[in-house]
Amino acid sequence: MKVFVAGASGAIGTRLVPQLLDRGHEVIGTATSPESAEHVSAPGAEAIVLDLLDARAVREAVLAARPDAIVHEATALANLTDFKHFDRSFAQTNRLRTEGTDALIAAAREAGVRRFVAQSYASARYVREGGAVKSEDDPLDSNVPEAARESGEAMAYLDRAVPEAGGIILRYGVFYGEPDDVLVETVRKRLWPIIGEGGGVTSFIHLEDAAAATVLALEHEGPAIYNVVDDEPAPAREWLPEVARIVGAKQPRRFPAWLARLFAGEAVVMMGTESRGASNAKAKRELGWALRYPSWRQGFAALYAKPAAPPSARRSVPAHAER
Ligand SMILES: NC(=O)c1ccc[n+]([C@@H]2O[C@H](COP(=O)([O-])OP(=O)(O)OC[C@H]3O[C@@H](n4cnc5c(N)ncnc54)[C@H](OP(=O)(O)O)[C@@H]3O)[C@@H](O)[C@H]2O)c1
């Protein structure tokens, strides 16, 4: 197939493009600058510079490429640090998820593109009542914290528009797998606390596993929605201490919810205390997807484990001096 990947130079795109090429597909991938386009051309794809918010340019690019399939992986989340003003931080991504999706769907229709797959999100999306782990059939949270309401609506729009057009929505878990993973750095610096009882459940996914599911989804008929998450959704009180242990950091601090709300805002408190995780049963069953890292425990350990210090280094202070 000829696959058009919008947002091919990002965290997921750079994992997806080589996997598509390995599978024998021809790939045209977009980036927003000639510099980032090099991440697309390096593995052997054709790279083009495209702003997804320029609907006319999107139309021209898709009509020129005449792909069999389109994958929408464009977000604008690089350097994201402010989760307190959630909607402000996600404003450009929200536009990519609404206007960008509309532009791609319109161009796909005109060019007769048969397959359409788009990036959505699973963790902290589902209704905050009942069981800790939700399937695609469960309702989404209808009471998104005020600061993240526009972001929730943008994702809900994407989740509706793509299946209505016959496409597939992939609700990815929280990505990890970058060598300089922001979450890992934050845990290392002890800046990610357990909030309240730490009951908020997170679903993680290794970037390579997310890319593998995306390749399989492209070879599948839509419309459909799949959670693309690992086998082990976990509450913050479980995953945070374990990730801290793996990366050799001090154990996380504990903040009461009222204090975390002041510093980090309502959306972060919700994620840390009440959010639900997602089940991957449907993606495994229908896509035949097998995970290389079925649990974040293995994935984080494989990637970020701090090597044990050699015996001499471990005891740098003479035993008698410690007394
Ligand atoms: N599920 C998740 O947990 C999740 C999902 C997405 C991102 N993230 C995280 O967010 C961080 C940043 O993500 P990222 O590295 O993928 O970067 P990003 O800034 O979110 O960019 C993603 C892709 O979208 C493209 N893009 C940005 N603006 C665009 C526009 N107006 N038109 C067309 N394409 C556009 C980017 O191109 P350029 O490279 O040229 O900017 C890139 O190819 C990473 O740590 C990632 O893991 C997490």
The ligand as an ORCA input file, in Angstrom:
! r2SCAN-3c Opt
* xyz 0 1
  N      -0.355      9.010     23.826
  C       0.612      9.762     24.321
  O       1.085      9.568     25.463
  C       1.212     10.849     23.486
  C       0.659     11.229     22.266
  C       1.329     12.202     21.510
  C       2.508     12.766     22.002
  N       2.972     12.358     23.189
  C       4.249     12.854     23.747
  O       4.384     14.241     23.511
  C       5.760     14.528     23.279
  C       5.877     15.280     21.963
  O       5.390     14.435     20.909
  P       6.132     14.357     19.502
  O       7.576     14.133     19.718
  O       5.403     13.402     18.631
  O       6.003     15.852     18.956
  P       4.763     16.692     18.467
  O       5.159     18.104     18.563
  O       3.520     16.306     19.196
  O       4.671     16.326     16.898
  C       4.051     15.158     16.388
  C       4.035     15.220     14.879
  O       3.070     16.173     14.448
  C       3.705     17.078     13.536
  N       3.042     18.384     13.580
  C       3.077     19.319     14.550
  N       2.366     20.415     14.171
  C       1.866     20.134     12.935
  C       1.105     20.852     11.983
  N       0.627     22.093     12.230
  N       0.827     20.258     10.796
  C       1.280     19.020     10.521
  N       2.011     18.294     11.363
  C       2.305     18.840     12.554
  C       5.147     17.136     13.992
  O       5.989     17.644     12.991
  P       7.438     18.291     13.423
  O       8.273     17.143     13.896
  O       7.948     18.891     12.183
  O       7.133     19.290     14.518
  C       5.370     15.670     14.260
  O       5.575     14.971     13.064
  C       6.521     13.199     23.243
  O       7.111     13.006     24.506
  C       5.420     12.188     23.010
  O       5.712     10.915     23.568
  C       2.366     11.421     23.964
*
